[in-house]
Amino acid sequence: MNEKKSPTSNITAPGLFGKENYVWIVAGLAVIALGLILMAGGKSDDPNVFNPKEVYSTTRITIAPILILIGLGIEVFAIFRKPKA
């Protein structure tokens, strides 16, 4: 049979991401987690009473989604950023 033997090399390729990229990735994940925590909010004092001020608060419907989108933007930035040589 025709078998091609490939020579083994000891050359290591540089990593896909640098240390700074991983710092940005962790920062983006932290911002996303903060947005999710703010969106979840707290529990109601009385579960039988619907309080629209708690459910539709500015924090839950505006600030939290904006934080999640900013976190996703940070993630995209971290992925596309070229590591310094």
N, C-alpha and C positions, 0 to 999 in steps of 0.2 A: 504494500500500500504506500501511497504517497503521503507522507506526513511531514508537514513543515514544522521545524523546531524554531521557536522564537527565542532569541537570546534574552536572558534575564538581565535586567539593568538595575543598578542600585541608585539610579537618579530619582530623587523625590521631587514631585511637582509641588509648586507653592500652593498654599491653601486657597480656597475659593474666597473666603472672607478673612479680613484682618481683625485685629483686636478691636479696633475702633468700630468696625461694622457690627460686631457682636454687642458692643456697648449701646449702639443705636437701636439694635433689635430688642434688647432688654428694655430700653427706655420706651420704645413703642408699645411693647407688651404691657408695661406698667401703666401707660396712659390709657390703653384700651381697657385694662382691668378696672381702673378708676372710673371710667365711663360706665362700665357695666354695673359697678357697685352703686354709683349714683342713680342709675336707671332703676335698679331694684328697689332702692329706697327702704323705708322702714315699714313695719306692719301697722295696721290700723288698731286703734284702741278697742273698738267694738267691731267685730267682723260682720255684724248684722246691719251696720249703718254704712251707706256709701257716701264717702266724702270726696267730692270732685276736686277740692282744693289740694288734697294729697295726691290723687291720681294724676291730675293734669297740672302739676306744679311746673314752674319754669325749669327747675333742675332736671326733672324727668323728661320733659318733652323738648327741651332746647339745649341745655348745657351738656347733658350726658351724650346725646347723639353727636354733638360737635366734637366732644373729646374722643369719641370712638373714631370718627373720621380723621381727626388729627393724628391719632395713633396709627391708623392705617397708612396715612401719608408718610409718617416717620418710618414705618416698615418698608414702604416702597423706596424711600430715600436710602435706607440702610442696605437694601439689596442691590440697588444700582450704583452705590458709591464704590469707586475703585479703591482697593486697599493701597496704602502707601508702601512703596518698595523699600 
